[in-house]
Amino acid sequence: MKILHTADWHLGQRFLFQERAEEHQMALDWLLETIQRQHIEVLLVAGDIFDINNPPNYARSQYYTFLTRLMNTTCRHVVITGGNHDSPSMLHAPRPLLQALNIQVIGAVSEHRKDDLLLLKDANGQLELVVAAVPFLRYRDLDVSVAGEGGHERVARIQAGLIRHYQQMGEWAADYEKSGVPIIATGHLYATGALASDKQDNIYIGNIENIKAKHFPKIFHYIALGHIHRPQIVGGMDHIRYSGSLIPLSFSETQDTKSVYILETEGASIKQIETLELPVFRRLKTIAGSLQKVKEDLRRFADKEREGLRPWVEVIVETEQVIPQLDQELKQFATDMELEILKVKLKRNYQPLDLQYLDTPDLSDLDTLEVFKRKCESYGSAPEELEGLIQSFRELQDWMKEKAEES
């Protein structure tokens, strides 16, 4: 049996006000062609199918069209689990119909958690794969809220709740240990040792890892993870992996090679794991230096022959003085170039002492949590207080998302 592990599609993402429908479609087309060419029989998608809870209609159309086109391939089973960006209710809306097509969607933990242990069978009704389909675990799934509890205690309870959930899934999966088929788990979290290109690690509290590789039950022959956008092995354990995203989702990911994993099974074991790299559909590039150097590098970059969509560029000009209308100057300079400048930043190499503390960050560089964190720090919140405040803020975000979905 051949299994393909992917994650973090983030369909519907708007990147600095630019839609990414075209390159996402190219990535999905490539994925479909790969499934056909490699004769993939099982597709695992480990969370963050969409970028926001209420994705635009074109993103939903891309998702459902892709699933429909899978019907004409060798792929017999699809397992999709929700990520922290996904709306469980939206993913679950067509669930009965998708189940009839052998597409299993676990957007959130089921009321009866054992229902998330999926038994995938062949056309003759014979068991061929067991999947502990674990989506992103929300606070209500982990039972971590205790009045008056400090930040460190909450972190410990989150980690204990995650470990407990996987241990329970492992115990149920153990009933099939002698069945002669592989047992696989999914997850959408930050595991110890994973390297992130950007801020995907801020999923529960700060930069604290959610679970260590050694805490995943040994019953699982492979653990397909999502959330970190850089493909990698976790904790030196070859069978625990992040597949990464299909396309670079920020300028910080421009050096990452995007890929999927293809697992080939033999009996109850994983015989081989192959890394298959994706093409670069649109190049994202950061160019930094003095204004003169930036212009030279822009011209040099634009003159290179390349395939794919028009590149998007972030420019960082390093200077000792303010340059009036810098954004307009650079965009005018690049008018006839085969690239588009999406972002221009000014990096001051020198500031008078009395101006150093007036330097404010670009809000486009900060996520909501980072803005909240800085606001708390400005009011003098101590580090131990800050962890508890961040925990409460995330719980409030989850509650607001749930209420929005109910309305």
C-alpha positions in Angstrom: 0.0 0.0 0.0 1.2 3.5 -0.8 0.2 6.4 1.4 0.8 10.2 0.8 1.2 12.5 3.8 0.5 16.2 3.3 -0.7 19.1 5.5 -1.1 22.9 5.8 -2.7 23.8 2.5 -4.1 27.1 3.8 -6.5 27.4 0.9 -7.9 30.9 0.7 -4.9 32.7 2.1 -4.5 36.3 1.3 -0.8 37.3 1.3 -0.3 41.0 1.9 -3.7 41.6 0.2 -2.9 39.3 -2.7 -5.0 36.2 -3.4 -3.2 32.9 -4.0 -5.9 31.0 -5.8 -3.8 30.4 -8.9 -0.7 29.0 -7.2 -2.8 26.9 -4.8 -4.6 25.4 -7.8 -1.3 24.6 -9.4 -0.2 22.9 -6.2 -3.4 20.9 -6.0 -3.1 19.9 -9.7 0.5 18.7 -9.0 -0.8 16.7 -6.0 -3.4 15.1 -8.0 -1.0 14.2 -10.8 1.4 12.8 -8.1 -1.3 10.6 -6.7 -2.0 9.2 -10.1 1.6 8.8 -11.2 2.7 7.2 -7.9 -0.5 5.0 -7.6 -1.3 6.4 -4.1 -4.0 4.5 -2.3 -4.4 6.5 0.9 -4.2 10.3 1.3 -3.6 11.8 4.7 -4.1 15.6 5.2 -2.9 16.7 8.7 -4.8 19.9 9.3 -5.1 23.5 8.1 -6.9 22.8 4.9 -8.1 26.4 4.9 -6.3 29.5 6.1 -9.3 31.0 8.0 -12.5 29.7 9.7 -14.7 31.2 7.0 -12.8 30.7 3.7 -13.8 32.4 0.5 -16.0 30.5 -1.9 -13.3 29.9 -4.4 -11.2 28.1 -1.8 -14.1 25.9 -0.9 -14.6 25.1 -4.6 -10.9 24.2 -4.9 -11.2 21.8 -2.0 -14.4 20.0 -3.1 -13.2 19.9 -6.8 -10.0 18.3 -5.7 -11.8 15.7 -3.7 -14.2 15.0 -6.6 -11.2 14.5 -9.0 -9.7 12.0 -6.6 -12.5 9.6 -7.5 -10.8 8.9 -10.9 -7.5 7.9 -9.3 -6.0 4.9 -7.5 -6.7 6.7 -4.1 -9.2 4.6 -2.3 -9.1 6.3 1.1 -8.8 9.9 2.2 -8.4 11.0 5.8 -8.6 14.7 6.5 -8.1 16.1 10.0 -8.8 19.7 11.1 -6.1 22.2 12.1 -6.1 25.3 14.3 -7.0 27.4 11.3 -10.0 25.3 10.3 -13.6 25.5 11.3 -14.8 22.0 12.5 -18.4 22.8 11.6 -17.5 23.9 8.1 -15.4 20.7 7.5 -18.1 18.5 8.9 -21.0 20.0 6.9 -20.7 17.6 4.0 -19.4 14.7 6.1 -22.1 12.1 5.4 -21.7 12.6 1.7 -17.9 12.4 1.8 -18.0 9.3 4.0 -19.9 7.6 1.2 -16.9 8.3 -1.0 -14.4 6.9 1.5 -13.4 10.4 2.5 -13.2 10.6 6.3 -13.2 14.1 7.8 -12.3 14.6 11.5 -12.6 18.4 12.0 -12.6 18.2 15.8 -12.5 15.4 18.4 -15.7 13.3 18.2 -18.1 13.1 21.1 -17.2 9.4 21.4 -13.4 9.7 21.0 -13.0 6.1 19.9 -14.9 7.0 16.7 -11.7 8.8 15.7 -9.9 5.5 15.4 -10.6 4.8 11.7 -10.6 1.2 10.3 -9.9 1.5 6.6 -10.9 -1.7 4.7 -10.5 -2.9 1.1 -13.2 -3.8 -1.4 -13.6 -7.2 0.2 -14.1 -5.7 3.7 -10.6 -6.7 4.9 -8.8 -4.4 7.3 -5.8 -2.8 5.6 -5.0 0.3 7.7 -5.8 1.7 11.1 -5.6 5.5 11.5 -5.9 7.3 14.8 -7.2 10.5 13.3 -6.3 13.2 15.8 -7.1 16.8 14.8 -6.0 20.0 16.4 -7.0 19.5 20.1 -8.8 22.6 21.5 -8.8 23.6 25.1 -12.2 22.0 25.7 -10.7 18.7 24.4 -7.9 18.9 26.9 -9.9 19.9 30.0 -7.2 22.4 31.1 -9.2 25.3 32.6 -8.7 25.6 36.4 -9.6 28.8 38.2 -6.7 30.6 39.8 -4.1 28.4 38.1 -0.8 30.0 37.0 0.9 30.0 33.6 3.3 27.2 34.3 0.6 25.0 35.8 -1.6 25.6 32.7 1.3 24.6 30.4 1.8 21.4 32.3 -1.9 20.6 32.1 -2.0 21.2 28.3 1.0 18.9 27.8 -0.6 16.3 30.1 -3.9 16.5 28.2 -2.2 16.0 24.8 -0.2 13.0 26.1 -3.3 11.6 27.7 -5.3 11.8 24.4 -2.6 10.1 22.4 -2.2 7.4 25.1 -5.9 6.7 24.9 -5.8 6.5 21.1 -2.8 4.2 21.4 -4.6 1.9 23.8 -7.6 1.5 21.5 -5.3 1.0 18.5 -3.5 -1.8 20.4 -6.5 -4.0 19.8 -5.4 -4.2 16.2 -1.7 -4.8 16.9 -1.9 -8.4 15.7 -4.0 -7.6 12.7 -0.9 -7.4 10.4 -1.7 -3.9 9.1 0.1 -0.6 9.8 -1.2 1.7 12.6 -0.8 5.4 11.9 -1.7 8.5 13.9 -2.1 12.1 12.8 -1.6 15.3 14.8 -1.6 19.1 14.4 0.6 20.7 17.1 4.2 21.8 17.9 6.4 18.8 18.8 9.7 19.2 20.5 12.7 19.7 18.2 10.7 20.9 15.2 12.1 23.9 13.4 9.7 26.6 12.3 10.4 29.2 9.6 7.9 31.6 11.1 5.4 31.7 14.1 3.5 28.5 13.6 4.8 27.3 17.0 2.6 29.7 18.9 -0.3 27.3 19.0 -1.1 27.0 22.7 1.3 29.2 24.8 4.3 31.1 23.6 7.1 29.1 22.1 6.7 26.1 24.4 6.6 22.7 22.7 3.3 20.9 23.0 4.5 17.3 23.2 7.8 15.5 23.0 8.4 12.8 20.3 9.0 10.2 23.0 5.5 10.8 24.3 3.8 9.4 21.2 2.8 5.8 21.9 5.1 3.2 20.3 2.1 1.4 18.8 2.1 3.8 15.9 4.2 2.9 12.9 4.0 6.4 11.5 2.8 9.8 12.9 1.7 12.3 10.2 2.0 15.8 11.6 0.8 19.2 10.5 1.2 22.8 11.8 4.9 23.4 11.1 5.4 24.5 7.5 8.9 23.2 7.1 9.1 19.4 6.2 11.2 17.5 8.8 11.7 14.5 11.0 10.9 15.2 14.7 13.2 14.3 17.6 15.4 12.1 15.4 12.6 9.6 15.0 12.2 8.8 11.4 8.6 7.7 11.7 7.4 11.1 13.2 7.3 13.8 10.5 5.9 17.1 9.4 5.2 17.2 5.7 5.2 21.0 5.7 3.0 23.3 3.5 2.5 22.9 -0.3 3.6 26.4 -1.0 5.7 29.0 0.9 3.2 31.0 3.1 5.4 33.9 4.1 8.7 35.5 3.1 10.3 33.6 6.0 9.7 30.3 4.1 11.6 31.2 0.9 14.5 28.9 1.7 12.3 25.9 2.6 11.9 23.1 0.1 8.3 22.2 -0.1 7.5 18.5 -0.2 5.2 15.6 0.6 6.0 12.2 2.0 5.1 8.9 0.3 5.0 5.8 2.6 5.2 2.3 1.2 3.9 -0.4 3.5 4.7 -4.1 3.7 2.5 -6.1 6.1 2.4 -4.1 9.4 5.6 -2.2 8.7 6.6 1.0 6.8 9.0 -0.4 4.3 10.1 3.0 2.8 9.5 6.7 3.2 10.2 8.9 0.1 10.4 12.7 0.1 8.9 14.2 -3.1 9.7 17.8 -3.7 7.1 20.2 -5.1 8.0 22.6 -8.0 8.2 26.3 -7.1 5.0 27.8 -8.6 5.8 31.4 -7.5 9.1 32.6 -6.1 9.0 34.6 -3.0 12.2 36.7 -2.5 13.6 39.0 0.2 16.1 41.6 -1.0 18.0 43.6 1.7 20.8 46.1 1.7 21.5 49.7 0.9 19.2 51.4 -1.6 21.8 51.1 -4.3 22.4 47.5 -3.6 18.7 46.7 -3.4 18.2 48.3 -6.9 21.1 46.3 -8.3 19.8 43.0 -6.8 16.3 43.7 -8.0 17.6 44.1 -11.6 19.7 41.0 -11.3 16.8 39.0 -9.9 14.4 40.2 -12.6 16.8 39.3 -15.4 17.0 35.6 -14.4 15.0 33.2 -16.5 12.5 31.2 -14.5 9.2 29.3 -14.9 6.0 29.9 -12.9 4.0 32.9 -11.8 5.4 36.4 -11.5 7.7 36.5 -8.4 6.7 38.5 -5.3 9.4 40.5 -3.5 9.9 41.9 -0.1 12.5 44.8 0.0 14.4 45.8 3.2 16.4 49.0 2.7 19.1 49.5 5.3 20.0 53.2 5.8 21.1 55.8 8.4 18.4 58.3 7.4 14.8 58.5 6.4 14.2 58.2 2.6 11.0 60.1 1.6 8.5 58.1 -0.6 10.8 55.1 -0.6 7.9 52.8 -1.5 6.9 54.7 -4.5 10.5 55.1 -5.7 11.2 51.4 -5.6 7.9 50.4 -7.2 8.5 52.9 -10.0 12.0 51.6 -10.4 10.6 48.0 -10.9 7.7 49.0 -13.1 9.1 47.1 -16.2 10.6 44.2 -14.3 9.2 40.7 -14.2 8.4 40.9 -10.5 6.1 42.6 -8.1 7.2 44.4 -4.9 4.7 43.6 -2.2 6.4 45.1 0.8 9.0 47.7 1.5 10.6 48.1 4.9 13.1 50.7 6.1 15.7 49.4 8.5 17.5 52.2 10.4 21.2 51.4 11.1 21.4 54.4 13.4 19.0 56.4 15.5 19.6 59.2 17.9 19.3 58.1 21.5 16.1 60.0 22.1 14.4 58.4 19.1 15.4 54.8 19.7 12.3 54.1 21.9 9.9 55.7 19.3 10.7 52.9 16.8 7.4 51.1 16.3 6.9 47.7 14.6 4.9 47.3 11.3 1.6 45.9 12.4 1.6 43.7 9.2 4.5 41.9 10.7 2.6 41.0 13.9 -0.2 38.5 14.5 -3.0 39.1 16.9 -1.4 37.3 19.8 1.9 39.3 19.4 -0.1 42.6 19.5 -1.8 41.4 22.7 1.5 40.3 24.2 3.2 43.6 23.6 0.2 45.5 25.0 0.4 43.4 28.2 4.2 44.1 28.4 3.6 47.8 28.0 1.4 47.6 31.2 4.2 45.9 33.1 3.0 42.3 33.1 5.6 40.0 34.7 6.6 36.9 32.7 4.8 34.5 35.0 1.6 36.7 34.6 2.0 36.9 30.9 1.8 33.2 30.3 -1.6 33.0 32.1 -2.9 36.0 30.2 -1.9 34.5 26.9 -3.6 31.2 27.9 -6.8 33.2 28.7 -6.6 35.1 25.5 -6.3 31.9 23.4 -9.3 30.4 25.3 -11.3 33.5 24.6 -10.3 33.3 20.9 -11.5 29.7 20.8 -14.8 30.6 22.5 -15.4 33.5 20.0 -14.8 31.1 17.1 -17.3 28.6 18.5 -19.9 31.3 19.0 -19.3 32.6 15.5 -19.8 29.1 14.1 -23.0 28.6 16.0 -24.6 31.9 14.8 
